[in-house]
Amino acid sequence: MTAVGRLTSRLPIVFVPLMVCAWAPSAAQDDAVAETLRDLELYEADLHRMEAGGVYHSPQLVEPLSRIADSYMELNRFAEADAILDRAQQIVRIEEGLYTRNQLPFLHKRIENYVNAGQWREARKLQDHMIWFYLNKYGNSDQGMMRGLMDLSYVHMRGITEDLAENQGYHYLRAAFSSRVALLVAERIWPRLEQRKAVLIYEQLRIMYLQASAIAKGGTVGQSLRTTGGNSPLAGNAYAAERVMSPERALNMLRSSGVGFLDRMRQIYAGESELEVSEALAMVKLYQADWYLLFDRKLRALQGYRDAWEMLLQAGVPEEDVRQLFAMPALIPEPAFYDSVEKALAARARAPDDAPEAFEEGVPVKVFFDVDSPLADESFSPQRLGLTASNEWQVVALFSFHLPAAEYIETRQGWRRENALGVAQDLQLMQLEDYPIDREVEPLIRNLNRLRFRPALTDGEPKAAEGVVSYLTAADR
């Protein structure tokens, strides 16, 4: 199968782990470290002068302590940063009382510091305390509470891949709970049709899809997400009988809940009138189609993509921009909700750093498309694939694959025919001399088969595409 056809070139897709940004020290990094050390020396000198004057527990110390802690965190001096943050927190407590809002920034920083140090046990304990604080001691709901809960949710999402595997289910549930409460706060403090709610609603969808992926994959994490009552981390009654839902029922509940959240987004942008077609409503329709595709409701997804294309044109979006938006496939779910084509294209221009995450054996990876480096021949060099040598990561396997259009294909010989929209097909292991394969191939293929791609569209109809996927992982030390 050649790359010439419905797309003019192959689309290289590279999976890059989060730690790819941790390059070997450069001159710029050395300069940044030197500047941080200079700042730290000044902050510590200010603190020592104040202490020499007999100031030990005054609120005056809070600001220099906070700056010192920031410097320690930048230098990865985690134990010293925690001690300084604890001291600042105690000063606030002595001055204002045990449960006051002014200590929250230091609690959030301590969690960040624990996570960066790999001390997830301490981070979990402090996160549980902070959720309790927000629910019981914060007082009147405001945007500070909403942002704080979302910060906790993001840290729990990080814990899914960085904490012990036995705690993954806990992090999934806590992330969902924290973000859901943040949305409830937004509902309370913002007008009914406030469009900023769409960002919070979409975060619920992202978390629910990751939960669905874990359930579909099976294992102990999937089972923990299907368990209610008993020792479930979020069980309302610890004495209630433990019950485990079937995977099918759990997945159907998540899919239905997602449809409900997307309808809430539609209502926000529709406002008081359900008749007018707007660009934002067309984008909601696009994300609805993505949601159906993620849960393998392919025919509904296909109709949704057609509707989104037509709605964007009806809303007055230039056809050239619509064609650019759908010129190439995209891994779904998207990392964020964009209520206009312009915002979506701008976000794509910032890729790959902002690309959505997928999961390969629990390791976070990122995906991006590169149409500027066509792979029209069979010469696959590291440079052409956008792979740069690094001490931090390595390629473990390369595959070519095909994304079919809307045609039906046979999934098993003599069995049944099923629409393969958005699912990678014809996976072929590729050899690359500089990057030998060092692990089993079958698990990688299974992981790739779990991914879903929004198809490239022409006049609202999916078109076929080909690409290359590169699995990377942290290099052995």
Contacts in CASP RR format, 6 or more apart in sequence:
PFRMAT RR
TARGET T0000
AUTHOR 0000-0000-0000
METHOD contacts of the structure
MODEL  1
MTAVGRLTSRLPIVFVPLMVCAWAPSAAQDDAVAETLRDLELYEADLHRM
EAGGVYHSPQLVEPLSRIADSYMELNRFAEADAILDRAQQIVRIEEGLYT
RNQLPFLHKRIENYVNAGQWREARKLQDHMIWFYLNKYGNSDQGMMRGLM
DLSYVHMRGITEDLAENQGYHYLRAAFSSRVALLVAERIWPRLEQRKAVL
IYEQLRIMYLQASAIAKGGTVGQSLRTTGGNSPLAGNAYAAERVMSPERA
LNMLRSSGVGFLDRMRQIYAGESELEVSEALAMVKLYQADWYLLFDRKLR
ALQGYRDAWEMLLQAGVPEEDVRQLFAMPALIPEPAFYDSVEKALAARAR
APDDAPEAFEEGVPVKVFFDVDSPLADESFSPQRLGLTASNEWQVVALFS
FHLPAAEYIETRQGWRRENALGVAQDLQLMQLEDYPIDREVEPLIRNLNR
LRFRPALTDGEPKAAEGVVSYLTAADR
1 402 0 8 1.000
1 426 0 8 1.000
1 466 0 8 1.000
2 376 0 8 1.000
3 9 0 8 1.000
3 10 0 8 1.000
3 374 0 8 1.000
3 375 0 8 1.000
3 376 0 8 1.000
3 466 0 8 1.000
3 467 0 8 1.000
4 376 0 8 1.000
5 464 0 8 1.000
6 405 0 8 1.000
6 463 0 8 1.000
6 464 0 8 1.000
6 465 0 8 1.000
7 328 0 8 1.000
7 456 0 8 1.000
7 463 0 8 1.000
7 464 0 8 1.000
7 465 0 8 1.000
7 466 0 8 1.000
8 374 0 8 1.000
9 371 0 8 1.000
9 374 0 8 1.000
9 375 0 8 1.000
9 376 0 8 1.000
10 374 0 8 1.000
10 375 0 8 1.000
10 376 0 8 1.000
10 400 0 8 1.000
10 466 0 8 1.000
10 467 0 8 1.000
10 468 0 8 1.000
11 328 0 8 1.000
11 329 0 8 1.000
11 369 0 8 1.000
11 370 0 8 1.000
11 371 0 8 1.000
11 465 0 8 1.000
11 466 0 8 1.000
11 467 0 8 1.000
11 468 0 8 1.000
12 369 0 8 1.000
12 370 0 8 1.000
12 373 0 8 1.000
12 375 0 8 1.000
12 384 0 8 1.000
12 385 0 8 1.000
12 386 0 8 1.000
12 467 0 8 1.000
12 468 0 8 1.000
12 470 0 8 1.000
13 331 0 8 1.000
13 367 0 8 1.000
13 368 0 8 1.000
13 369 0 8 1.000
13 370 0 8 1.000
13 467 0 8 1.000
13 468 0 8 1.000
13 469 0 8 1.000
13 470 0 8 1.000
14 352 0 8 1.000
14 367 0 8 1.000
14 368 0 8 1.000
14 370 0 8 1.000
14 385 0 8 1.000
14 386 0 8 1.000
14 387 0 8 1.000
14 468 0 8 1.000
14 469 0 8 1.000
14 470 0 8 1.000
14 472 0 8 1.000
15 358 0 8 1.000
15 360 0 8 1.000
15 365 0 8 1.000
15 366 0 8 1.000
15 367 0 8 1.000
15 469 0 8 1.000
15 470 0 8 1.000
15 471 0 8 1.000
15 472 0 8 1.000
16 352 0 8 1.000
16 365 0 8 1.000
16 366 0 8 1.000
16 367 0 8 1.000
16 368 0 8 1.000
16 393 0 8 1.000
16 472 0 8 1.000
17 363 0 8 1.000
17 364 0 8 1.000
17 365 0 8 1.000
17 366 0 8 1.000
17 393 0 8 1.000
17 472 0 8 1.000
17 473 0 8 1.000
17 474 0 8 1.000
18 364 0 8 1.000
18 365 0 8 1.000
18 366 0 8 1.000
19 392 0 8 1.000
19 393 0 8 1.000
19 474 0 8 1.000
20 366 0 8 1.000
20 390 0 8 1.000
20 392 0 8 1.000
20 393 0 8 1.000
20 472 0 8 1.000
22 392 0 8 1.000
23 390 0 8 1.000
23 392 0 8 1.000
24 390 0 8 1.000
24 391 0 8 1.000
24 392 0 8 1.000
33 75 0 8 1.000
36 71 0 8 1.000
36 74 0 8 1.000
36 75 0 8 1.000
37 71 0 8 1.000
37 75 0 8 1.000
39 67 0 8 1.000
39 71 0 8 1.000
40 68 0 8 1.000
40 71 0 8 1.000
40 72 0 8 1.000
40 75 0 8 1.000
43 64 0 8 1.000
43 67 0 8 1.000
43 68 0 8 1.000
43 71 0 8 1.000
44 68 0 8 1.000
46 64 0 8 1.000
47 61 0 8 1.000
47 64 0 8 1.000
47 65 0 8 1.000
47 68 0 8 1.000
50 58 0 8 1.000
50 60 0 8 1.000
50 61 0 8 1.000
50 64 0 8 1.000
55 61 0 8 1.000
57 91 0 8 1.000
57 94 0 8 1.000
57 95 0 8 1.000
58 91 0 8 1.000
59 91 0 8 1.000
59 92 0 8 1.000
59 95 0 8 1.000
61 87 0 8 1.000
61 88 0 8 1.000
61 91 0 8 1.000
62 88 0 8 1.000
62 91 0 8 1.000
62 92 0 8 1.000
65 84 0 8 1.000
65 85 0 8 1.000
65 87 0 8 1.000
65 88 0 8 1.000
65 91 0 8 1.000
66 88 0 8 1.000
66 105 0 8 1.000
66 106 0 8 1.000
66 109 0 8 1.000
68 84 0 8 1.000
69 81 0 8 1.000
69 84 0 8 1.000
69 85 0 8 1.000
69 88 0 8 1.000
69 106 0 8 1.000
69 109 0 8 1.000
69 113 0 8 1.000
70 109 0 8 1.000
72 78 0 8 1.000
72 80 0 8 1.000
72 81 0 8 1.000
72 84 0 8 1.000
73 81 0 8 1.000
73 109 0 8 1.000
73 112 0 8 1.000
73 113 0 8 1.000
73 116 0 8 1.000
76 116 0 8 1.000
78 113 0 8 1.000
78 114 0 8 1.000
78 116 0 8 1.000
78 117 0 8 1.000
78 119 0 8 1.000
79 117 0 8 1.000
81 109 0 8 1.000
81 113 0 8 1.000
82 110 0 8 1.000
82 113 0 8 1.000
82 114 0 8 1.000
82 117 0 8 1.000
85 106 0 8 1.000
85 109 0 8 1.000
85 110 0 8 1.000
85 113 0 8 1.000
86 110 0 8 1.000
88 106 0 8 1.000
89 103 0 8 1.000
89 106 0 8 1.000
89 107 0 8 1.000
89 110 0 8 1.000
92 100 0 8 1.000
92 102 0 8 1.000
92 103 0 8 1.000
92 106 0 8 1.000
93 100 0 8 1.000
93 103 0 8 1.000
96 102 0 8 1.000
96 103 0 8 1.000
99 133 0 8 1.000
99 137 0 8 1.000
101 138 0 8 1.000
104 130 0 8 1.000
104 133 0 8 1.000
104 148 0 8 1.000
107 126 0 8 1.000
107 129 0 8 1.000
107 130 0 8 1.000
107 133 0 8 1.000
108 130 0 8 1.000
108 148 0 8 1.000
108 151 0 8 1.000
110 126 0 8 1.000
111 123 0 8 1.000
111 126 0 8 1.000
111 127 0 8 1.000
111 130 0 8 1.000
111 152 0 8 1.000
111 155 0 8 1.000
112 155 0 8 1.000
114 120 0 8 1.000
114 122 0 8 1.000
114 123 0 8 1.000
114 126 0 8 1.000
115 123 0 8 1.000
115 155 0 8 1.000
115 158 0 8 1.000
115 159 0 8 1.000
115 162 0 8 1.000
118 162 0 8 1.000
120 159 0 8 1.000
120 162 0 8 1.000
120 163 0 8 1.000
120 164 0 8 1.000
120 167 0 8 1.000
123 155 0 8 1.000
124 163 0 8 1.000
124 167 0 8 1.000
124 170 0 8 1.000
127 152 0 8 1.000
127 155 0 8 1.000
127 156 0 8 1.000
127 174 0 8 1.000
130 152 0 8 1.000
131 149 0 8 1.000
131 152 0 8 1.000
131 174 0 8 1.000
131 177 0 8 1.000
131 178 0 8 1.000
131 181 0 8 1.000
134 145 0 8 1.000
134 148 0 8 1.000
134 149 0 8 1.000
134 181 0 8 1.000
135 181 0 8 1.000
138 145 0 8 1.000
141 185 0 8 1.000
141 188 0 8 1.000
141 189 0 8 1.000
142 185 0 8 1.000
142 189 0 8 1.000
143 189 0 8 1.000
145 182 0 8 1.000
145 185 0 8 1.000
146 182 0 8 1.000
146 185 0 8 1.000
146 186 0 8 1.000
146 189 0 8 1.000
146 200 0 8 1.000
147 182 0 8 1.000
148 182 0 8 1.000
149 178 0 8 1.000
149 179 0 8 1.000
149 181 0 8 1.000
149 182 0 8 1.000
149 185 0 8 1.000
150 178 0 8 1.000
150 179 0 8 1.000
150 182 0 8 1.000
150 200 0 8 1.000
150 203 0 8 1.000
152 174 0 8 1.000
152 178 0 8 1.000
153 174 0 8 1.000
153 175 0 8 1.000
153 176 0 8 1.000
153 178 0 8 1.000
153 179 0 8 1.000
153 182 0 8 1.000
153 203 0 8 1.000
153 207 0 8 1.000
154 175 0 8 1.000
156 171 0 8 1.000
156 172 0 8 1.000
156 174 0 8 1.000
156 175 0 8 1.000
156 178 0 8 1.000
157 171 0 8 1.000
157 175 0 8 1.000
157 207 0 8 1.000
157 210 0 8 1.000
159 167 0 8 1.000
159 168 0 8 1.000
159 171 0 8 1.000
160 168 0 8 1.000
160 169 0 8 1.000
160 171 0 8 1.000
160 172 0 8 1.000
160 175 0 8 1.000
160 210 0 8 1.000
160 362 0 8 1.000
161 359 0 8 1.000
161 362 0 8 1.000
161 363 0 8 1.000
161 364 0 8 1.000
163 171 0 8 1.000
165 221 0 8 1.000
165 362 0 8 1.000
166 220 0 8 1.000
168 214 0 8 1.000
168 221 0 8 1.000
168 224 0 8 1.000
169 214 0 8 1.000
169 221 0 8 1.000
169 222 0 8 1.000
169 224 0 8 1.000
169 225 0 8 1.000
169 233 0 8 1.000
170 224 0 8 1.000
170 233 0 8 1.000
172 207 0 8 1.000
172 210 0 8 1.000
172 211 0 8 1.000
172 214 0 8 1.000
172 221 0 8 1.000
172 224 0 8 1.000
172 225 0 8 1.000
173 224 0 8 1.000
173 225 0 8 1.000
173 232 0 8 1.000
173 233 0 8 1.000
173 234 0 8 1.000
174 233 0 8 1.000
174 234 0 8 1.000
175 207 0 8 1.000
176 204 0 8 1.000
176 207 0 8 1.000
176 208 0 8 1.000
176 211 0 8 1.000
177 234 0 8 1.000
179 200 0 8 1.000
179 203 0 8 1.000
179 204 0 8 1.000
179 207 0 8 1.000
180 204 0 8 1.000
182 200 0 8 1.000
183 197 0 8 1.000
183 200 0 8 1.000
183 201 0 8 1.000
183 204 0 8 1.000
186 194 0 8 1.000
186 196 0 8 1.000
186 197 0 8 1.000
186 200 0 8 1.000
187 197 0 8 1.000
190 196 0 8 1.000
190 197 0 8 1.000
193 267 0 8 1.000
193 268 0 8 1.000
193 271 0 8 1.000
193 272 0 8 1.000
194 268 0 8 1.000
195 268 0 8 1.000
195 269 0 8 1.000
195 280 0 8 1.000
195 339 0 8 1.000
197 264 0 8 1.000
197 268 0 8 1.000
198 265 0 8 1.000
198 268 0 8 1.000
198 269 0 8 1.000
198 337 0 8 1.000
198 339 0 8 1.000
199 336 0 8 1.000
199 337 0 8 1.000
201 261 0 8 1.000
201 262 0 8 1.000
201 264 0 8 1.000
201 265 0 8 1.000
201 337 0 8 1.000
202 261 0 8 1.000
202 265 0 8 1.000
202 287 0 8 1.000
202 336 0 8 1.000
202 337 0 8 1.000
204 258 0 8 1.000
204 261 0 8 1.000
205 258 0 8 1.000
205 261 0 8 1.000
205 262 0 8 1.000
205 287 0 8 1.000
205 291 0 8 1.000
205 333 0 8 1.000
206 333 0 8 1.000
206 335 0 8 1.000
208 254 0 8 1.000
208 257 0 8 1.000
208 258 0 8 1.000
209 254 0 8 1.000
209 294 0 8 1.000
209 333 0 8 1.000
210 359 0 8 1.000
211 225 0 8 1.000
211 254 0 8 1.000
212 250 0 8 1.000
212 251 0 8 1.000
212 254 0 8 1.000
212 255 0 8 1.000
212 294 0 8 1.000
212 295 0 8 1.000
213 359 0 8 1.000
213 450 0 8 1.000
214 221 0 8 1.000
214 222 0 8 1.000
214 225 0 8 1.000
215 222 0 8 1.000
215 225 0 8 1.000
215 226 0 8 1.000
215 247 0 8 1.000
215 250 0 8 1.000
215 251 0 8 1.000
215 254 0 8 1.000
216 247 0 8 1.000
216 251 0 8 1.000
216 450 0 8 1.000
217 450 0 8 1.000
218 247 0 8 1.000
222 247 0 8 1.000
223 244 0 8 1.000
224 232 0 8 1.000
225 250 0 8 1.000
226 244 0 8 1.000
226 245 0 8 1.000
226 246 0 8 1.000
226 247 0 8 1.000
226 250 0 8 1.000
227 242 0 8 1.000
227 243 0 8 1.000
227 244 0 8 1.000
227 245 0 8 1.000
228 235 0 8 1.000
228 240 0 8 1.000
228 242 0 8 1.000
228 243 0 8 1.000
228 244 0 8 1.000
228 245 0 8 1.000
229 235 0 8 1.000
229 236 0 8 1.000
229 237 0 8 1.000
229 238 0 8 1.000
229 240 0 8 1.000
229 241 0 8 1.000
229 242 0 8 1.000
229 243 0 8 1.000
230 237 0 8 1.000
230 238 0 8 1.000
230 239 0 8 1.000
230 240 0 8 1.000
230 241 0 8 1.000
230 242 0 8 1.000
231 238 0 8 1.000
231 242 0 8 1.000
232 242 0 8 1.000
245 253 0 8 1.000
251 295 0 8 1.000
255 291 0 8 1.000
255 295 0 8 1.000
255 297 0 8 1.000
258 291 0 8 1.000
259 288 0 8 1.000
259 291 0 8 1.000
262 284 0 8 1.000
262 287 0 8 1.000
262 288 0 8 1.000
262 291 0 8 1.000
265 284 0 8 1.000
265 287 0 8 1.000
265 337 0 8 1.000
266 281 0 8 1.000
266 284 0 8 1.000
266 285 0 8 1.000
266 288 0 8 1.000
269 278 0 8 1.000
269 280 0 8 1.000
269 281 0 8 1.000
269 284 0 8 1.000
269 339 0 8 1.000
270 276 0 8 1.000
270 278 0 8 1.000
270 281 0 8 1.000
277 311 0 8 1.000
277 314 0 8 1.000
277 315 0 8 1.000
278 315 0 8 1.000
279 312 0 8 1.000
279 315 0 8 1.000
279 316 0 8 1.000
279 317 0 8 1.000
279 339 0 8 1.000
279 340 0 8 1.000
279 341 0 8 1.000
280 339 0 8 1.000
280 340 0 8 1.000
281 311 0 8 1.000
281 315 0 8 1.000
282 308 0 8 1.000
282 311 0 8 1.000
282 312 0 8 1.000
282 314 0 8 1.000
282 315 0 8 1.000
282 317 0 8 1.000
283 308 0 8 1.000
283 312 0 8 1.000
283 337 0 8 1.000
283 338 0 8 1.000
283 339 0 8 1.000
283 340 0 8 1.000
283 341 0 8 1.000
283 344 0 8 1.000
284 339 0 8 1.000
285 304 0 8 1.000
285 307 0 8 1.000
285 308 0 8 1.000
285 311 0 8 1.000
286 304 0 8 1.000
286 305 0 8 1.000
286 308 0 8 1.000
287 334 0 8 1.000
287 337 0 8 1.000
288 304 0 8 1.000
289 300 0 8 1.000
289 301 0 8 1.000
289 302 0 8 1.000
289 303 0 8 1.000
289 304 0 8 1.000
289 305 0 8 1.000
289 307 0 8 1.000
289 308 0 8 1.000
289 454 0 8 1.000
290 301 0 8 1.000
290 332 0 8 1.000
290 333 0 8 1.000
290 334 0 8 1.000
290 454 0 8 1.000
291 333 0 8 1.000
292 298 0 8 1.000
292 300 0 8 1.000
292 301 0 8 1.000
292 304 0 8 1.000
293 301 0 8 1.000
293 332 0 8 1.000
293 421 0 8 1.000
293 422 0 8 1.000
293 452 0 8 1.000
293 454 0 8 1.000
294 332 0 8 1.000
294 333 0 8 1.000
294 452 0 8 1.000
298 419 0 8 1.000
298 420 0 8 1.000
298 421 0 8 1.000
298 422 0 8 1.000
299 419 0 8 1.000
301 421 0 8 1.000
302 406 0 8 1.000
302 419 0 8 1.000
302 421 0 8 1.000
302 462 0 8 1.000
305 454 0 8 1.000
305 455 0 8 1.000
305 457 0 8 1.000
305 460 0 8 1.000
305 462 0 8 1.000
306 460 0 8 1.000
306 461 0 8 1.000
308 460 0 8 1.000
309 322 0 8 1.000
309 326 0 8 1.000
309 457 0 8 1.000
309 459 0 8 1.000
309 460 0 8 1.000
310 460 0 8 1.000
312 322 0 8 1.000
312 325 0 8 1.000
312 341 0 8 1.000
313 319 0 8 1.000
313 322 0 8 1.000
317 341 0 8 1.000
321 341 0 8 1.000
321 342 0 8 1.000
321 345 0 8 1.000
322 341 0 8 1.000
323 458 0 8 1.000
324 345 0 8 1.000
325 341 0 8 1.000
325 344 0 8 1.000
325 345 0 8 1.000
326 456 0 8 1.000
326 457 0 8 1.000
326 458 0 8 1.000
326 460 0 8 1.000
327 371 0 8 1.000
327 456 0 8 1.000
328 369 0 8 1.000
328 371 0 8 1.000
328 456 0 8 1.000
328 465 0 8 1.000
329 369 0 8 1.000
329 403 0 8 1.000
329 422 0 8 1.000
329 453 0 8 1.000
329 454 0 8 1.000
329 455 0 8 1.000
329 456 0 8 1.000
329 465 0 8 1.000
330 369 0 8 1.000
330 453 0 8 1.000
330 454 0 8 1.000
331 355 0 8 1.000
331 356 0 8 1.000
331 358 0 8 1.000
331 367 0 8 1.000
331 451 0 8 1.000
331 452 0 8 1.000
331 453 0 8 1.000
331 454 0 8 1.000
332 356 0 8 1.000
332 452 0 8 1.000
332 453 0 8 1.000
332 454 0 8 1.000
333 356 0 8 1.000
334 356 0 8 1.000
335 347 0 8 1.000
335 354 0 8 1.000
335 355 0 8 1.000
335 356 0 8 1.000
335 357 0 8 1.000
336 347 0 8 1.000
338 344 0 8 1.000
338 347 0 8 1.000
347 354 0 8 1.000
351 368 0 8 1.000
351 369 0 8 1.000
352 366 0 8 1.000
352 367 0 8 1.000
352 368 0 8 1.000
353 366 0 8 1.000
355 366 0 8 1.000
355 367 0 8 1.000
355 368 0 8 1.000
356 366 0 8 1.000
356 367 0 8 1.000
357 364 0 8 1.000
357 365 0 8 1.000
357 366 0 8 1.000
358 365 0 8 1.000
358 366 0 8 1.000
358 367 0 8 1.000
358 447 0 8 1.000
358 451 0 8 1.000
359 365 0 8 1.000
359 447 0 8 1.000
360 444 0 8 1.000
360 447 0 8 1.000
360 471 0 8 1.000
360 473 0 8 1.000
361 443 0 8 1.000
361 447 0 8 1.000
363 473 0 8 1.000
363 474 0 8 1.000
365 471 0 8 1.000
365 472 0 8 1.000
370 386 0 8 1.000
373 384 0 8 1.000
373 385 0 8 1.000
373 386 0 8 1.000
375 384 0 8 1.000
375 385 0 8 1.000
375 467 0 8 1.000
375 468 0 8 1.000
380 398 0 8 1.000
380 430 0 8 1.000
380 432 0 8 1.000
380 468 0 8 1.000
381 432 0 8 1.000
381 434 0 8 1.000
382 388 0 8 1.000
382 389 0 8 1.000
382 395 0 8 1.000
382 432 0 8 1.000
382 434 0 8 1.000
382 435 0 8 1.000
385 398 0 8 1.000
385 432 0 8 1.000
385 468 0 8 1.000
385 470 0 8 1.000
387 395 0 8 1.000
387 435 0 8 1.000
387 470 0 8 1.000
387 472 0 8 1.000
390 475 0 8 1.000
391 475 0 8 1.000
392 474 0 8 1.000
392 475 0 8 1.000
393 472 0 8 1.000
393 473 0 8 1.000
393 474 0 8 1.000
393 475 0 8 1.000
394 435 0 8 1.000
394 472 0 8 1.000
394 473 0 8 1.000
394 474 0 8 1.000
394 475 0 8 1.000
395 432 0 8 1.000
395 435 0 8 1.000
395 470 0 8 1.000
395 471 0 8 1.000
395 472 0 8 1.000
396 435 0 8 1.000
396 437 0 8 1.000
396 438 0 8 1.000
396 439 0 8 1.000
396 444 0 8 1.000
396 471 0 8 1.000
396 472 0 8 1.000
396 473 0 8 1.000
397 429 0 8 1.000
397 437 0 8 1.000
397 439 0 8 1.000
397 441 0 8 1.000
397 444 0 8 1.000
397 470 0 8 1.000
397 471 0 8 1.000
398 429 0 8 1.000
398 430 0 8 1.000
398 431 0 8 1.000
398 432 0 8 1.000
398 435 0 8 1.000
398 468 0 8 1.000
398 469 0 8 1.000
398 470 0 8 1.000
398 471 0 8 1.000
399 427 0 8 1.000
399 428 0 8 1.000
399 429 0 8 1.000
399 430 0 8 1.000
399 444 0 8 1.000
399 445 0 8 1.000
399 448 0 8 1.000
399 468 0 8 1.000
399 469 0 8 1.000
399 471 0 8 1.000
400 426 0 8 1.000
400 427 0 8 1.000
400 428 0 8 1.000
400 430 0 8 1.000
400 466 0 8 1.000
400 467 0 8 1.000
400 468 0 8 1.000
400 469 0 8 1.000
401 424 0 8 1.000
401 425 0 8 1.000
401 426 0 8 1.000
401 427 0 8 1.000
401 428 0 8 1.000
401 448 0 8 1.000
401 466 0 8 1.000
401 467 0 8 1.000
401 468 0 8 1.000
401 469 0 8 1.000
402 424 0 8 1.000
402 425 0 8 1.000
402 426 0 8 1.000
402 464 0 8 1.000
402 465 0 8 1.000
402 466 0 8 1.000
402 467 0 8 1.000
403 422 0 8 1.000
403 423 0 8 1.000
403 424 0 8 1.000
403 425 0 8 1.000
403 453 0 8 1.000
403 455 0 8 1.000
403 456 0 8 1.000
403 464 0 8 1.000
403 465 0 8 1.000
403 466 0 8 1.000
403 467 0 8 1.000
404 420 0 8 1.000
404 421 0 8 1.000
404 422 0 8 1.000
404 423 0 8 1.000
404 425 0 8 1.000
404 464 0 8 1.000
405 421 0 8 1.000
405 455 0 8 1.000
405 461 0 8 1.000
405 462 0 8 1.000
405 463 0 8 1.000
405 464 0 8 1.000
406 419 0 8 1.000
406 421 0 8 1.000
406 455 0 8 1.000
406 461 0 8 1.000
406 462 0 8 1.000
407 420 0 8 1.000
408 417 0 8 1.000
408 418 0 8 1.000
408 419 0 8 1.000
408 420 0 8 1.000
409 417 0 8 1.000
409 418 0 8 1.000
409 419 0 8 1.000
409 420 0 8 1.000
409 425 0 8 1.000
410 416 0 8 1.000
410 417 0 8 1.000
411 417 0 8 1.000
411 418 0 8 1.000
411 420 0 8 1.000
421 455 0 8 1.000
421 462 0 8 1.000
422 452 0 8 1.000
422 453 0 8 1.000
422 454 0 8 1.000
422 455 0 8 1.000
422 462 0 8 1.000
423 449 0 8 1.000
423 452 0 8 1.000
423 453 0 8 1.000
424 448 0 8 1.000
424 449 0 8 1.000
424 451 0 8 1.000
424 453 0 8 1.000
424 469 0 8 1.000
427 445 0 8 1.000
427 448 0 8 1.000
427 449 0 8 1.000
429 437 0 8 1.000
429 441 0 8 1.000
430 468 0 8 1.000
444 471 0 8 1.000
448 469 0 8 1.000
455 462 0 8 1.000
455 463 0 8 1.000
455 465 0 8 1.000
456 462 0 8 1.000
456 463 0 8 1.000
456 465 0 8 1.000
457 463 0 8 1.000
END
